[in-house]
Amino acid sequence: MNYRLALAIVFGLLRFGPLAAQSRPADSLRALLAQSKQPDTTRVRRLQALSDQLLARDHAQANTLAKQALALSRRLRYPAGEGNALIGLATIARLEDNYSLARRYTQQALALYTQHRKAGGLAKAYLQLSLIDEVPGANLVTALREALQGLKYAEQAHRPTTKLYLQYTLGDIYVQLGDYTTALETLQVTLRNARQQGNEPVVAATFNLLGNIHKTLRHWPEALACFRRSTRLYRKLGDLQSATTDEINLAELYALQGANELALRYSRAARREALAHADTHNLPGAELALARAQLNLGRLDSALVLAQHGFALSQQARDNMGLANASDILARTYARRGDFAPAYHYQSLWVSYQDSLAGVETQRKTSALRYGYELNKKQDQIALLTQARQLQRQQLWGLLAGLLGTVLIMGLLGRNIYLKQRANRALGEKNAYIAQQRDDLDRTLVELQATQSQLVQSEKMVALAALTAGVAHEIQNPLNFVNNFSEMGLELAIELEAETQKPTRDRALENGLLDDIKQNLLIINQHGTRAGDIVRGMLEHARTDRGQRQPLDLNKAAEEYLRLAYHNQQSKNQDFTLVRTLHLDPQLGLLQLVPQEIGRVLLNLFANAVYAVRQKAVRLGPAYVPEVRVSTARQGERVVLRVHDNGTGIPASIVKKIFDPFFTTKPPGEGTGLGLWFSYDIITKSYGGTMTVATQEGEYTEFTLTLPAAPTPPQNVEASAAADGRLAGVS
């Protein structure tokens, strides 16, 4: 969900919040304030209620009233009123895009509620902080942490309305992070709670956000149904700005389905409404939706003007999602016009904005925070149960000790006397034998240590020599290409220079020479990249710091990395679809693994599987259904993971080579041949597991991994690799 839509939703939440819904009409409150000017807590509450009433239409007056409430609360030493006034002032500042002032007011409220231990107030303060961090700077990790903290305090204080807004905010953040599975789960809970509370603004906002998720996932019927429901509710509530947002969503939805005339109609209507109401938050989105519709219809000049204007508006609003959308439209428009330099510029901007919105580090921190929140709740429950059981156990042991203490002491004393007498008799006989055995063991140990040192050093040198030869061979090939084609390029450049000195120049020959030089440079770049990939892969594998083992849910990791491999392939081939079948054992439990290592293994396996089915899909066409199946199971003291694809399979003649370093069946530039070698090394050497493959050419490939269910100390990777020759690629 983009910044434009998030801001519109936040406006709706604040306009129809509990204070505004429960307070008296503005005229009545003015009359009450005029009749009684007694400086007491009642006047504080009336000032704040009137400020909340005026929040949607008169920020200046609402700000003045909130400051009066704050001053009076501090004079009366009324913490509840002071906290509400600070939150109100923070809300006004945030709506006016003054985020630094909004944060200052909210932090004051947070300190106040912390001092007085008010869980309900802390929940509201963390909600405000999450909204501040979510919108202007896209600081999603901080916003998520604050929303989770606020949700904990809302549950402690039994504040259902604040909890509802926090649940919605969490759903919004998960959407922006691209975690659609968690977002759908969170928003379904939000929708159910909003309906139970009769909170129609949150119901409408939730339907709107669900529609955006289904649109992103290309679930067209579900997206259309959600947008229609939210549109009806927004018009019922008189929220024209959010209704305009839905018209933009419908235009984008129809454009994605190829219904360009409908997309054109809805985007034009949204643009007219945004201009008529001076709606600066929706205007960039309307401009970009109309630009994409014009682009799809081949009206490149109109698309270019609208997209440039939308890009400028998105820059003013600091809307990264809008900037990414505008960059994509501009790149496509310039490319279709044949202007490839600006097309490349905007394509690079699109990649940059996409990376800033959904980076790998952000996803990792998000998963860690969510896991920590759930883990803390479970640990609190476990602590209470453990205390109760410990008390019962202490009482039981006390009773048993009282009954059996005397008997045990007498038995132990008698047994100790007997054992000491027998030990004294045997001690003299054993001393001489032990001394002889000790001398023999000392001599044997010295001999074994010397032999072992020689063997290990010998194996290390053999492995190092083989590895050096393998790396030199793999790097020499691209270097040969670089040298040969650079020499050819030099000759062509000399020929071109000679041609330009002639009185009568042959333009066709010059253009041909330039094309040849470009082709040579492209080949040099490809093979240079190949050599760079090999070196980077070897350096990555040579890292001494492999991370710390920690409890990891293998099921969740498999599901996440399969989704990542699929989306990576789909980003290169947008028409590509894949059936993902998961059979994950819910009783698998947590394994002690290094997340970076096991993630690398899973991503290598899934990427290879998706690549295989993609190649087969290109060859067979629509009649073929690509499928990747992943299953996990616990078998005794080991865990088994299988990855099955119905792709191209592996020829029997090369199956034995797939775990060798630098061996790959992919075309040049698409693989280094190190992925399966690294994966095999990690599974077998770091975890003491196994990794096997079963395949039939043209039909399927299935990799099977086994890992110990209990922690296993890592082996000496260097020595063991040298022993079986795997490190050198000679197996």
DRENTI-152600 format. One line per 10 residues: number of its first residue (from 1); for each residue x, y, z of C-alpha. Coordinates in steps of 0.5 Angstrom, whole numbers. Example, Ala and Ser with C-alpha at 12.3 -4.5 7.8 and 13.67 -1.06 7.14 Angstrom:
2
1	25 -9 16 ~ 27 -2 14
//
This chain:
731
1	0 0 0 ~ 3 7 -2 ~ 4 13 2 ~ -2 16 -1 ~ -7 11 1 ~ -4 10 8 ~ -5 17 10 ~ -12 17 7 ~ -13 12 12 ~ -10 15 18
11	-14 21 17 ~ -21 17 17 ~ -19 13 23 ~ -17 20 27 ~ -24 23 24 ~ -28 18 27 ~ -24 16 33 ~ -27 15 40 ~ -26 22 43 ~ -30 25 37
21	-35 20 37 ~ -37 20 44 ~ -36 28 45 ~ -42 33 44 ~ -43 37 38 ~ -38 43 37 ~ -44 48 39 ~ -46 45 45 ~ -39 44 48 ~ -38 52 46
31	-44 54 50 ~ -42 50 56 ~ -35 53 56 ~ -38 60 55 ~ -42 59 61 ~ -37 56 66 ~ -30 58 66 ~ -28 55 72 ~ -21 52 72 ~ -22 45 73
41	-22 38 70 ~ -29 38 67 ~ -26 44 63 ~ -20 41 61 ~ -24 35 58 ~ -29 40 55 ~ -23 44 51 ~ -20 37 49 ~ -27 34 46 ~ -28 41 42
51	-21 40 40 ~ -22 33 37 ~ -29 36 34 ~ -25 41 30 ~ -19 37 28 ~ -22 35 21 ~ -24 42 19 ~ -20 47 23 ~ -13 45 25 ~ -11 52 28
61	-17 53 32 ~ -16 45 35 ~ -9 47 36 ~ -11 53 40 ~ -16 49 44 ~ -11 43 46 ~ -6 48 48 ~ -11 51 53 ~ -12 44 55 ~ -5 42 56
71	-4 49 60 ~ -10 48 65 ~ -8 41 66 ~ -1 42 68 ~ -3 48 73 ~ -8 43 76 ~ -3 37 76 ~ -8 33 72 ~ -4 28 69 ~ -10 24 65
81	-12 31 62 ~ -4 33 60 ~ -3 26 57 ~ -9 27 52 ~ -8 34 50 ~ -1 32 48 ~ -3 26 44 ~ -8 31 41 ~ -3 36 39 ~ 2 31 36
91	-4 29 32 ~ -5 36 29 ~ 2 36 28 ~ 3 30 24 ~ -3 32 20 ~ 0 38 18 ~ 7 34 16 ~ 11 37 22 ~ 13 30 24 ~ 19 33 29
101	14 37 33 ~ 9 31 33 ~ 14 26 35 ~ 16 31 41 ~ 9 32 44 ~ 8 24 43 ~ 15 23 47 ~ 13 28 53 ~ 6 24 53 ~ 10 17 53
111	15 20 59 ~ 8 22 63 ~ 5 15 62 ~ 11 11 64 ~ 12 16 70 ~ 5 14 72 ~ 4 7 70 ~ -2 8 65 ~ -2 2 60 ~ -8 5 57
121	-4 12 55 ~ 2 8 53 ~ -2 4 48 ~ -4 11 45 ~ 3 14 45 ~ 6 8 42 ~ 0 8 37 ~ 2 15 35 ~ 9 14 35 ~ 8 8 30
131	4 13 25 ~ 9 18 25 ~ 15 13 23 ~ 10 9 18 ~ 9 15 14 ~ 14 20 13 ~ 21 17 13 ~ 18 10 11 ~ 22 7 18 ~ 18 1 18
141	22 -3 23 ~ 21 2 28 ~ 14 3 27 ~ 13 -4 27 ~ 17 -5 34 ~ 12 1 37 ~ 6 -2 34 ~ 7 -9 37 ~ 9 -5 44 ~ 3 -1 44
151	-1 -7 42 ~ 2 -11 49 ~ 0 -5 53 ~ -7 -4 50 ~ -8 -12 52 ~ -6 -10 59 ~ -11 -4 60 ~ -17 -8 56 ~ -17 -2 51 ~ -21 -5 45
161	-21 1 41 ~ -14 3 42 ~ -12 -5 40 ~ -17 -5 34 ~ -13 1 31 ~ -6 -2 33 ~ -8 -8 29 ~ -10 -4 23 ~ -3 -1 23 ~ 0 -7 24
171	-3 -10 18 ~ -2 -4 14 ~ 6 -4 16 ~ 6 -12 14 ~ 3 -10 7 ~ 8 -5 6 ~ 14 -10 8 ~ 11 -15 3 ~ 9 -20 8 ~ 2 -21 5
181	1 -28 9 ~ 2 -24 16 ~ -2 -18 13 ~ -8 -22 11 ~ -8 -26 18 ~ -8 -19 22 ~ -13 -15 18 ~ -18 -21 18 ~ -18 -21 26 ~ -18 -13 25
191	-24 -14 21 ~ -28 -18 26 ~ -26 -14 32 ~ -29 -7 28 ~ -35 -11 26 ~ -36 -13 33 ~ -35 -6 36 ~ -39 -3 30 ~ -33 2 28 ~ -35 3 21
201	-29 7 19 ~ -24 2 21 ~ -29 -3 17 ~ -28 1 11 ~ -21 2 12 ~ -19 -5 13 ~ -23 -7 6 ~ -19 -2 2 ~ -13 -5 5 ~ -15 -12 4
211	-17 -10 -4 ~ -10 -7 -5 ~ -7 -14 -2 ~ -11 -18 -7 ~ -9 -13 -13 ~ -2 -14 -11 ~ -3 -22 -11 ~ -7 -21 -17 ~ -13 -24 -14 ~ -18 -20 -19
221	-25 -22 -16 ~ -23 -21 -9 ~ -20 -14 -10 ~ -26 -12 -14 ~ -31 -14 -8 ~ -26 -11 -3 ~ -26 -4 -6 ~ -33 -4 -8 ~ -35 -5 0 ~ -30 0 2
231	-33 5 -3 ~ -40 4 -1 ~ -38 5 7 ~ -34 11 5 ~ -39 15 1 ~ -44 13 7 ~ -39 16 12 ~ -38 22 7 ~ -31 21 7 ~ -30 23 -1
241	-22 23 0 ~ -22 16 1 ~ -27 15 -4 ~ -23 18 -9 ~ -17 13 -7 ~ -22 7 -9 ~ -23 10 -15 ~ -16 10 -17 ~ -15 3 -14 ~ -21 1 -19
251	-17 4 -25 ~ -10 1 -23 ~ -14 -6 -22 ~ -17 -5 -29 ~ -11 -3 -32 ~ -7 -9 -29 ~ -13 -14 -32 ~ -12 -10 -39 ~ -19 -7 -39 ~ -16 0 -41
261	-22 4 -43 ~ -25 2 -36 ~ -18 4 -33 ~ -18 11 -37 ~ -25 13 -34 ~ -24 11 -27 ~ -17 15 -27 ~ -20 21 -30 ~ -26 21 -25 ~ -21 21 -19
271	-17 26 -22 ~ -23 31 -23 ~ -25 30 -16 ~ -18 31 -13 ~ -17 37 -17 ~ -24 40 -15 ~ -23 39 -8 ~ -15 41 -8 ~ -14 34 -5 ~ -6 34 -6
281	-6 27 -3 ~ -10 23 -8 ~ -7 28 -14 ~ -1 24 -15 ~ -4 17 -15 ~ -9 20 -20 ~ -4 23 -25 ~ 0 16 -25 ~ -6 12 -26 ~ -9 16 -32
291	-1 16 -34 ~ -1 8 -34 ~ -8 8 -38 ~ -5 12 -43 ~ 1 8 -44 ~ -3 2 -45 ~ -7 5 -50 ~ -1 7 -54 ~ -2 15 -52 ~ 6 16 -51
301	6 24 -51 ~ 0 24 -46 ~ 3 19 -41 ~ 10 22 -41 ~ 7 29 -39 ~ 2 26 -34 ~ 8 21 -31 ~ 13 27 -30 ~ 8 31 -27 ~ 6 25 -22
311	13 24 -21 ~ 14 31 -19 ~ 8 31 -14 ~ 11 24 -11 ~ 17 28 -10 ~ 14 33 -6 ~ 10 28 -2 ~ 16 24 0 ~ 12 18 -3 ~ 17 13 -5
321	12 8 -7 ~ 9 14 -12 ~ 16 15 -14 ~ 17 8 -16 ~ 11 7 -20 ~ 12 14 -23 ~ 19 11 -25 ~ 16 5 -28 ~ 12 9 -32 ~ 17 14 -35
331	22 8 -36 ~ 17 4 -40 ~ 14 10 -44 ~ 21 13 -46 ~ 23 6 -48 ~ 17 5 -53 ~ 19 12 -56 ~ 26 9 -57 ~ 29 14 -52 ~ 34 9 -48
341	38 13 -44 ~ 32 17 -40 ~ 29 10 -40 ~ 35 7 -37 ~ 35 12 -32 ~ 28 12 -29 ~ 29 4 -29 ~ 35 5 -25 ~ 31 9 -20 ~ 25 4 -20
351	30 -1 -18 ~ 33 4 -12 ~ 26 5 -9 ~ 24 -2 -10 ~ 30 -4 -6 ~ 29 2 -1 ~ 22 -1 1 ~ 23 -8 1 ~ 30 -10 3 ~ 33 -16 6
361	35 -13 12 ~ 28 -10 13 ~ 25 -17 12 ~ 30 -20 17 ~ 29 -15 23 ~ 21 -15 22 ~ 21 -23 23 ~ 25 -23 29 ~ 21 -17 32 ~ 15 -21 31
371	18 -28 33 ~ 20 -24 40 ~ 13 -21 41 ~ 10 -28 41 ~ 16 -31 44 ~ 15 -26 50 ~ 8 -28 51 ~ 9 -35 51 ~ 15 -35 56 ~ 11 -31 61
381	6 -36 61 ~ 11 -41 62 ~ 14 -38 68 ~ 7 -38 71 ~ 6 -45 70 ~ 14 -46 72 ~ 13 -43 79 ~ 7 -46 81 ~ 10 -53 79 ~ 16 -51 83
391	12 -50 89 ~ 8 -56 89 ~ 15 -60 87 ~ 18 -57 93 ~ 12 -59 98 ~ 13 -66 95 ~ 20 -67 96 ~ 19 -64 103 ~ 14 -69 105 ~ 19 -75 102
401	25 -72 106 ~ 21 -72 112 ~ 19 -79 112 ~ 25 -82 109 ~ 31 -78 111 ~ 33 -82 117 ~ 32 -89 113 ~ 37 -86 108 ~ 42 -84 112 ~ 43 -90 116
411	43 -94 109 ~ 48 -90 107 ~ 53 -90 113 ~ 53 -97 113 ~ 54 -98 105 ~ 60 -93 106 ~ 63 -97 111 ~ 63 -103 107 ~ 65 -100 101 ~ 71 -97 104
421	74 -103 107 ~ 73 -107 100 ~ 76 -101 96 ~ 82 -101 101 ~ 84 -108 100 ~ 83 -107 92 ~ 87 -101 92 ~ 94 -104 93 ~ 93 -109 88 ~ 91 -103 83
431	96 -98 84 ~ 102 -102 80 ~ 97 -104 74 ~ 95 -97 73 ~ 102 -94 74 ~ 104 -99 68 ~ 98 -97 64 ~ 99 -90 65 ~ 106 -91 62 ~ 104 -95 56
441	99 -90 54 ~ 103 -84 55 ~ 108 -87 50 ~ 102 -89 45 ~ 99 -82 45 ~ 106 -79 43 ~ 106 -83 37 ~ 99 -82 35 ~ 100 -74 36 ~ 106 -74 31
451	102 -79 26 ~ 96 -75 26 ~ 100 -68 25 ~ 103 -71 19 ~ 97 -74 16 ~ 93 -68 17 ~ 98 -63 14 ~ 99 -68 8 ~ 91 -68 7 ~ 91 -60 7
461	97 -59 2 ~ 93 -64 -3 ~ 87 -61 -2 ~ 90 -54 -3 ~ 93 -56 -9 ~ 87 -59 -12 ~ 83 -53 -10 ~ 88 -48 -13 ~ 88 -52 -20 ~ 81 -52 -20
471	80 -44 -19 ~ 86 -43 -23 ~ 82 -47 -29 ~ 75 -44 -28 ~ 78 -37 -28 ~ 83 -38 -34 ~ 77 -39 -38 ~ 74 -32 -38 ~ 81 -29 -37 ~ 82 -32 -44
481	76 -29 -47 ~ 78 -22 -44 ~ 85 -22 -47 ~ 83 -25 -54 ~ 77 -20 -55 ~ 80 -14 -52 ~ 86 -16 -57 ~ 80 -16 -63 ~ 77 -10 -60 ~ 84 -6 -60
491	85 -8 -68 ~ 78 -6 -69 ~ 79 1 -66 ~ 85 1 -70 ~ 82 0 -76 ~ 76 4 -75 ~ 81 10 -73 ~ 84 9 -80 ~ 78 9 -83 ~ 76 16 -80
501	82 19 -83 ~ 80 17 -90 ~ 78 23 -95 ~ 72 18 -97 ~ 69 15 -91 ~ 65 9 -91 ~ 59 10 -86 ~ 57 3 -87 ~ 64 0 -85 ~ 65 5 -79
511	58 3 -76 ~ 60 -5 -77 ~ 66 -4 -74 ~ 63 0 -68 ~ 58 -6 -67 ~ 63 -11 -67 ~ 67 -7 -62 ~ 61 -6 -58 ~ 60 -14 -58 ~ 67 -15 -56
521	66 -11 -50 ~ 59 -14 -48 ~ 63 -21 -49 ~ 69 -18 -44 ~ 64 -16 -39 ~ 60 -22 -39 ~ 66 -26 -38 ~ 69 -21 -33 ~ 63 -22 -29 ~ 63 -29 -29
531	70 -29 -26 ~ 68 -24 -21 ~ 62 -29 -19 ~ 67 -34 -18 ~ 72 -30 -13 ~ 66 -27 -9 ~ 63 -34 -8 ~ 70 -37 -6 ~ 71 -31 -1 ~ 64 -32 2
541	65 -40 3 ~ 72 -38 6 ~ 69 -34 11 ~ 71 -36 18 ~ 65 -33 22 ~ 59 -37 20 ~ 54 -34 25 ~ 51 -36 31 ~ 46 -42 32 ~ 39 -41 34
551	33 -44 35 ~ 30 -44 28 ~ 23 -46 25 ~ 25 -50 19 ~ 18 -50 16 ~ 17 -42 16 ~ 24 -42 13 ~ 22 -46 7 ~ 16 -43 6 ~ 19 -36 6
561	25 -38 1 ~ 20 -42 -4 ~ 16 -35 -4 ~ 23 -31 -5 ~ 25 -36 -11 ~ 19 -36 -14 ~ 18 -28 -14 ~ 25 -27 -16 ~ 24 -32 -23 ~ 17 -28 -24
571	20 -21 -23 ~ 24 -24 -30 ~ 19 -27 -33 ~ 12 -24 -31 ~ 8 -29 -35 ~ 11 -34 -31 ~ 6 -38 -26 ~ 8 -44 -21 ~ 4 -49 -17 ~ 7 -49 -10
581	5 -55 -6 ~ 7 -55 2 ~ 7 -61 6 ~ 10 -59 12 ~ 10 -63 19 ~ 7 -58 24 ~ 11 -63 30 ~ 17 -61 27 ~ 19 -57 33 ~ 25 -52 33
591	32 -53 30 ~ 39 -51 33 ~ 41 -48 26 ~ 45 -42 23 ~ 40 -38 19 ~ 44 -35 14 ~ 47 -42 12 ~ 41 -46 12 ~ 37 -40 8 ~ 43 -40 3
601	42 -48 2 ~ 34 -47 2 ~ 35 -41 -3 ~ 40 -45 -8 ~ 35 -51 -8 ~ 29 -47 -9 ~ 32 -43 -14 ~ 35 -49 -18 ~ 28 -52 -18 ~ 24 -46 -20
611	29 -45 -26 ~ 28 -52 -28 ~ 21 -52 -29 ~ 21 -45 -32 ~ 26 -48 -38 ~ 21 -54 -39 ~ 15 -49 -39 ~ 18 -45 -44 ~ 19 -51 -48 ~ 13 -54 -47
621	8 -48 -47 ~ 1 -47 -44 ~ 0 -55 -43 ~ 5 -56 -38 ~ 4 -54 -31 ~ 10 -52 -27 ~ 10 -55 -20 ~ 15 -55 -14 ~ 13 -59 -8 ~ 17 -58 -1
631	16 -63 5 ~ 18 -64 12 ~ 18 -69 17 ~ 21 -72 23 ~ 24 -79 23 ~ 27 -81 30 ~ 32 -76 32 ~ 33 -73 25 ~ 29 -68 20 ~ 28 -70 13
641	27 -64 8 ~ 25 -66 1 ~ 25 -61 -5 ~ 21 -64 -12 ~ 20 -61 -18 ~ 17 -63 -25 ~ 22 -60 -29 ~ 27 -62 -34 ~ 31 -67 -29 ~ 38 -68 -30
651	42 -73 -35 ~ 44 -79 -31 ~ 51 -78 -34 ~ 52 -72 -30 ~ 49 -73 -24 ~ 55 -75 -20 ~ 58 -69 -22 ~ 53 -64 -19 ~ 56 -63 -12 ~ 63 -61 -15
661	65 -54 -15 ~ 64 -50 -22 ~ 60 -55 -25 ~ 54 -52 -28 ~ 49 -54 -33 ~ 46 -47 -34 ~ 49 -42 -40 ~ 55 -37 -39 ~ 53 -32 -34 ~ 47 -35 -31
671	51 -39 -26 ~ 58 -40 -23 ~ 57 -48 -21 ~ 58 -46 -13 ~ 51 -46 -10 ~ 50 -54 -10 ~ 57 -55 -7 ~ 57 -50 -2 ~ 50 -53 0 ~ 53 -60 0
681	59 -57 5 ~ 54 -54 10 ~ 49 -59 11 ~ 55 -65 11 ~ 60 -61 15 ~ 57 -56 19 ~ 51 -60 21 ~ 53 -67 20 ~ 47 -68 16 ~ 46 -72 9
691	44 -69 2 ~ 42 -73 -4 ~ 39 -73 -11 ~ 34 -77 -15 ~ 32 -75 -22 ~ 30 -77 -29 ~ 31 -73 -35 ~ 26 -70 -37 ~ 21 -72 -32 ~ 23 -69 -25
701	29 -68 -20 ~ 28 -69 -12 ~ 33 -67 -7 ~ 33 -70 0 ~ 36 -67 6 ~ 37 -70 13 ~ 39 -66 19 ~ 40 -68 26 ~ 34 -66 31 ~ 38 -64 37
711	44 -60 37 ~ 51 -63 33 ~ 57 -60 34 ~ 60 -58 27 ~ 66 -62 25 ~ 73 -60 23 ~ 71 -57 16 ~ 78 -56 13 ~ 80 -63 15 ~ 74 -67 13
721	74 -64 7 ~ 81 -65 5 ~ 80 -72 7 ~ 74 -74 2 ~ 77 -69 -3 ~ 70 -65 -4 ~ 74 -59 -3 ~ 78 -60 -9 ~ 72 -62 -13 ~ 75 -69 -14
731	69 -73 -12
//
